[in-house]
């Protein structure tokens, strides 16, 4: 289960809309054990693509250090799908770096954005509930 306050969900959607026509991405920072998200780190998609996203390794490292300094962890990643549903693509599955992470997808395909969260471990995709606060 992922706890993701509505204010952070709205910030994710705004970042993804600003990234159009490319996919947008960012990191979730919070408590790794409980899945409670404390903040987001919106990032540039260094792939500059509408089909895939790439997080800059240096930006990831800086976000990880900042989280650790506050006693928090990187607990997942979010990114948009500009023309498809909020479900991990084969590329998303292949690039999933941590089986304990939350993989949040924001679909911008329809009139209203759709947010869904998944766990991806050993190529197996499991949807998880998002609890709003």
C-alpha positions as CSV (number, residue, x, y, z in Angstrom):
1,X,0.0,0.0,0.0
2,X,1.2,3.5,-0.8
3,X,0.1,6.5,1.2
4,X,0.2,9.5,-1.2
5,X,-1.5,12.7,0.0
6,X,-3.8,14.4,-2.4
7,X,-1.6,17.5,-2.5
8,X,1.3,15.4,-3.8
9,X,-1.0,13.7,-6.3
10,X,-1.9,17.1,-7.7
11,X,1.8,18.1,-7.8
12,X,2.6,14.9,-9.7
13,X,-0.2,15.6,-12.2
14,X,1.0,19.2,-12.7
15,X,4.6,18.1,-13.3
16,X,3.4,15.5,-15.8
17,X,1.2,18.0,-17.7
18,X,4.1,20.5,-17.8
19,X,6.3,17.8,-19.3
20,X,4.0,17.2,-22.3
21,X,4.5,16.1,-25.0
22,X,7.3,14.1,-23.3
23,X,6.9,11.7,-20.4
24,X,7.6,13.3,-17.1
25,X,9.2,11.7,-14.1
26,X,10.2,12.1,-10.5
27,X,11.0,10.3,-7.2
28,X,8.9,9.6,-4.2
29,X,10.5,10.3,-0.8
30,X,9.2,8.9,2.4
31,X,9.3,5.9,4.8
32,X,10.5,2.8,2.9
33,X,8.9,0.5,5.6
34,X,5.5,2.0,5.7
35,X,5.1,3.4,2.2
36,X,4.1,6.9,3.5
37,X,5.2,9.5,1.0
38,X,6.4,12.7,2.5
39,X,7.5,14.6,-0.6
40,X,8.2,14.4,-4.3
41,X,11.3,15.2,-6.3
42,X,10.1,16.2,-9.8
43,X,12.9,15.5,-12.3
44,X,13.7,16.1,-15.9
45,X,13.2,13.2,-18.3
46,X,16.7,13.1,-19.7
47,X,15.5,10.7,-22.4
48,X,13.4,13.6,-23.8
49,X,10.9,11.1,-25.1
50,X,7.1,10.6,-25.3
51,X,7.7,6.8,-25.1
52,X,10.2,6.3,-22.3
53,X,11.7,8.1,-19.3
54,X,15.2,8.2,-17.8
55,X,16.1,9.7,-14.4
56,X,19.4,11.5,-14.4
57,X,21.7,9.4,-12.1
58,X,23.3,12.5,-10.6
59,X,19.8,14.0,-9.7
60,X,18.9,10.6,-8.2
61,X,22.0,10.5,-6.1
62,X,21.4,14.1,-4.9
63,X,17.7,13.3,-4.0
64,X,18.9,10.1,-2.2
65,X,21.4,12.1,-0.1
66,X,18.8,14.8,0.7
67,X,16.3,12.2,1.7
68,X,18.8,10.4,4.0
69,X,19.8,13.7,5.6
70,X,16.1,14.1,6.7
71,X,15.9,10.5,7.8
72,X,13.8,9.5,4.8
73,X,14.3,7.2,1.8
74,X,13.6,7.1,-1.9
75,X,10.5,4.8,-1.9
76,X,9.6,4.9,-5.6
77,X,9.3,6.7,-8.8
78,X,6.5,8.3,-10.8
79,X,6.2,8.9,-14.5
80,X,3.5,9.7,-17.0
81,X,2.2,7.8,-19.9
82,X,1.2,10.4,-22.5
83,X,-1.0,8.2,-24.8
84,X,-1.5,4.9,-22.9
85,X,-3.2,3.7,-19.7
86,X,-1.6,3.8,-16.3
87,X,-0.1,0.4,-16.5
88,X,3.6,-0.6,-16.6
89,X,5.0,-1.1,-20.1
90,X,7.5,-3.9,-20.9
91,X,10.2,-1.2,-20.7
92,X,9.0,0.0,-17.3
93,X,9.2,-3.6,-16.0
94,X,12.7,-4.1,-17.5
95,X,13.9,-0.9,-15.9
96,X,12.4,-1.4,-12.5
97,X,15.4,-1.0,-10.2
98,X,14.1,-2.0,-6.7
99,X,11.4,-4.6,-5.9
100,X,10.5,-2.7,-2.8
101,X,9.7,0.5,-4.6
102,X,6.3,1.9,-5.5
103,X,6.0,2.5,-9.3
104,X,3.3,5.2,-9.8
105,X,2.0,5.9,-13.3
106,X,0.0,8.8,-14.4
107,X,-2.0,8.3,-17.6
108,X,-2.7,11.5,-19.5
109,X,-4.5,9.6,-22.3
110,X,-8.0,10.7,-21.3
111,X,-9.6,13.9,-20.3
112,X,-8.9,13.3,-16.6
113,X,-5.5,12.0,-15.5
114,X,-5.5,8.6,-13.9
115,X,-3.0,7.6,-11.1
116,X,-2.2,4.0,-10.3
117,X,0.6,2.4,-8.2
118,X,2.3,-0.9,-8.7
119,X,5.0,-3.1,-7.2
120,X,7.3,-4.8,-9.8
121,X,9.4,-7.7,-8.6
122,X,11.0,-10.3,-10.8
123,X,9.0,-9.1,-13.8
124,X,5.7,-9.6,-11.9
125,X,3.4,-6.5,-11.8
126,X,1.1,-6.2,-8.8
127,X,-1.2,-3.2,-8.5
128,X,-1.5,-1.7,-5.0
129,X,-4.0,0.6,-3.4
130,X,-3.2,4.3,-3.0
131,X,-4.3,5.8,0.3
132,X,-5.0,9.5,0.1
133,X,-4.7,11.7,3.2
